Structure formats: C-alpha cells, structure tokens
Amino acid sequence: MKKNTSSYVGILMAMSGSLLLSTANLPANGADPEAVARVMAGESATANAAWWGFDPEDSTEAIQAALDSPADRVIIPKTEDPWIVRPLHVRRGDLEIIFEEGAHLMAKKGEFRGLNDSLIEFRDVENIVLRGYGATLQMRKEDYQNPPYEPAQWRMCLIFRGCRNVRILGLTLLESGGDGIYLGRSLDGGSVACEDFVIRDVVADGHHRQGMSVISARNLLVENSVFSNTSGTGPSAGICLEPNRANEYLENIVIRNCLFDGNEVLGMHVWLGHLRAESPPVSILWDSNYVRGSHYGIHFNTMVHDGPRGMIEYRNNIVEGSERNGLLVRGQGADSIRLVFDNNFFYNVSTVDGGGMPRAPIVLHAQTARQPKQGGIEFRNTFVYDKRDRPALVVTGVDGFEGWQDVQGEITVANPHGARWDIDREWVGEDFTLTINGRPVVGSREDGSGTGR
C-alpha cells in the first residue's frame, strides 16, 4: 500500500534533527531584470530563479537561465503554483542550488518523451550542493508507463554522470520514470565513477525502477533517508548497486540509518554480474537500516565464476515482513567477494507461500554451476524470529556444482516449532561450519531442534 510521503518527511526531520531552511533573508520573488543584470555582471553571488520570471505554464527558461548564470547560489523559491519544467541541465560546477521549504518542481505534462529525459541532469561537474528541506521534485510516472510514451526506465529525477563532491540534502523526490537518483560514469571520456557524494535526509518515493541506482561510485555516504514504493519495472529496489562494466567502482559505499519500505521486489539489492576478478575491489557497508515489505529484504547476486574481490558488510539491519525471503544470496563465489552479516535481525519474513524460490527466512541459492564453488559468507549474531513451522535456513545446490565453501558463524532462531534447516550434505564442503542455536548445521540430524540431510 502506498504511504503518505509527508509522514516520511516528518520521520526524517526527527531522525536528522535538522531545521528547515529559513527563508527570512532570501531574495524577494518576482521578475527583476535589474537583479538579473547584477547577477550576470558578477555583482551578486546569489540568484533567485523568479527574477527571470515565473510562468505557471512553463518555467523551464527561467530556471535554466538561473542555473547557467555565474551565481554561486541559485534559489528556487516557493510559489503559489508549482514550477513546471521540461528537462533541466546543470552544466557548471561550484554551485549551490537551494529549493525553499514548500517549493515544488514538477515535470511538464506531455513532455519528457525522450527515453533518457530526466528532471535535472548533472554531467561532469563538481562541487555541487542541492539543498531542499521541505521541497519536492516530482515527475509523472503513470504517464510514462502508458502510450503515447515509449517504454523506458531511464527518466530520472536526478541523474549524475562523472560528477565529484556533491551534497544532496533534504529533498523529496517523487514518481520518476526511472530512478529517484542515479549515479554513473561519464559519457564523454571523463571519470569512470561519481566520487565523494553525501546524500542525507532524502525521500525517494514511488519511482518506476529504483529509489536509487548506483552504477559506479567511490566514497558515497547515504544516510537518514527513505526509499519507498518502487514499482513498474525490474529490479524495483529501494537501492540497487549494479555496475554496468567491469572497470566500474563500488568503493567505500556506506548506506546507513535508512528506511526501505514497500518496494515492489527488493529492499537492499547488490548485483555484481558485470564485475570480474580484475575489477576494482568492492567495499560496501549497509549499516542500521530497516527494510519493510517487498519480495526480498536483502538480495545479493554475482552469477559469474571470476567475480570481484573485496567485502560487503551488512551490520545492524532489521528486515521485517518481506514476502519471499528475508535474505537471499545467489551465485556467491567462494573465492571472490566476502559477505559478512553482523548483528542483523529477520522478523516474520517469507510471509507468502508459493513461487520458485524456497520459502524460508534465509536462503543460500547456488543457481548455476558456472561458479563451481560458492560461499565466502560469515554470519555474526544473526537472529531469526519466525512463527511458521519450516526451516529458518535453506541451502540449495545444482548439478555440476562442487558445493558451498567457507560458510561460518552463528544464527540464532526463535520459533515455537523449533529451529530447523534444510541442507543436502552433498552440496557443502568441510569448511561449512555454520551453527544454528549452537548446533552445527552440517552433520546434524532431525531430533526436534534441527534438521540435516
């Protein structure tokens, strides 16, 4: 069910302790050619987009002119009607863009026909601040999902290509035809990654593909934000980390204190199918997040035999009410990246029966023999609370598969029917030392407290 995004904004303000941007000292609104002249002459470092003239039918030219001006600071003020715009482009760096509390930037109806038309595009720029506590940037997803629009998944609210040193603070991003935020490489031979980003106190709600896609990034912090109600086309995740090429980066990525709520398929999603052993090492931390609903709470997939090196750590996360699995790991090469699950809690997950994937709170799924040895997983203080009479853990194999290797640690299960698991011994190696409620998973037999085969 779609949530009221105003409640998310209230939650974020409480989480962050931030104050809404005071507008008491901001420039007055209204067309002002003399003020524009001062800005263009370099006499004023602050520009108000309304000085170029607010048009309730289409204000694209006014906002684009303000963005193209030499001002260090551009203000999009609150107006009685939304700022209606066609695609906007930020072509220069060293710029702060401030959306006043209550400001509303809205995609123009009937526009954005191009498959990659986005609300605001940033390409190969640096030193950018986007600040907008209480402000909304909105597109028209339902329109883009129907004729005469050609189907596409790339109509973003905010898209960054090859950008550096960017802060996105306090914005509410609604109903794009792609992602709320997209971070990727330059298209013009520039940087292979976005670098040095902070995304804080943001709401990304109701997008067509993801709340946020990270294709290539280094030094990214996402915190105190909400990614909710993604639906339309796959992967349909809250946040998706998914490089497109083997030379792209997921380096020093930290996502913490975020809410993933009601996304159609995936809450927290990592797919590394295009990375290889020679790719830049991966380093990702998901810390203290809350995932509610979706088909899969936490999902990881590589699907290649020579996957990347590095580590992904999931620490202090809570997953509740996901329909199929709380945690699903697929195609994880034992000799590639290492997965560490530290102090995570899965509460009443796998709530819907049926479908191809085993229904259990935690599933390790081999999926393909292209990775003959899978594993490299550590569980520390992992907790499962489940009311259903079923295994807490299912481990699968496939023909031609040599088995799960180097799976270790401890899972604690609270279930009125007892703690059980489902593993075929032919699919596990000697260094599969995982325990559930203190009992070794491999070598146990059914005795009321566990199941092994």
Secondary structure, DSSP 4 states (H G I P E B T S, - for coil): -PPPHHHHHHHHHHHH-PPPPP-TTSPPPS--HHHHHHHHTTS-SEEEGGGG---SS--HHHHHHHHHSS-SEEEE---SS-EEES-EEE--SSEEEEEPTT-EEEEPTT---STT--SEEEES-EEEEEE-TT-EEE--HHHHTSTTSPP-S-B-SEEEES-EEEEEES-EEE--BSEEEEEE--SSSS-SSEEEEEEES-EEES-SSEEEEESSEEEEEEES-EEE---SSTT-EEEEE--SSTT--EEEEEEES-EEES-SSEEEEEE-TT--TTSPPEEEEEES-EEESSSEEEEEE---TTPPPEEEEEES-EEE--SSEEEEEES-BTTS-EEEEES-EEES---S--SSS--SSEEEE---TTSSEEEEEEEEEEEEE--SSS-SEEE---TT--EEEEEEEEEEEE-TT---EEE-GGGB-TTB--EETTEESTT---SSS----
